[in-house]
């Protein structure tokens, strides 16, 4: 990608991330929007991994655009976020596009629980995305999956690992049939 961009005279910067688990807690339009709004508003419940990723990407973009010195982009991005300027700009963008909307909430919810105690070893990104899709996301804006654990977290038997959100009982049933056939979507190792 970098060499192709250079061929066209474009400057690029590679930002490597681990990709071992979803970023944030929500998978699905409304749940992801909720996470983004929490980060923009600097709420204490905001997913910190999403906040860190947003700052890293914004910092890299500021450096690439020449708006920050090399190595100084994250400090500017953090100050912009923490000072409320990012939230203010987001509100202006929303107003220009017809106004701010509250993300919808699903009518159907059901938690997928740990079958045993241990520690979260892995979260299968593809299968968790498939679970969200079977629940109705992205077509049903309120549908998706809300993660309650991250890789490395200790869990107890019966503890909710995630909540599946759906607009229709049938889609929720499809999602749970899939989860039953793929019990290691959230893999737990005994500690």
Order of alpha helices (4+ residues) and beta strands (2+ residues): alpha-beta-alpha-alpha-alpha-alpha-beta-beta-alpha-beta-beta-beta-alpha-beta
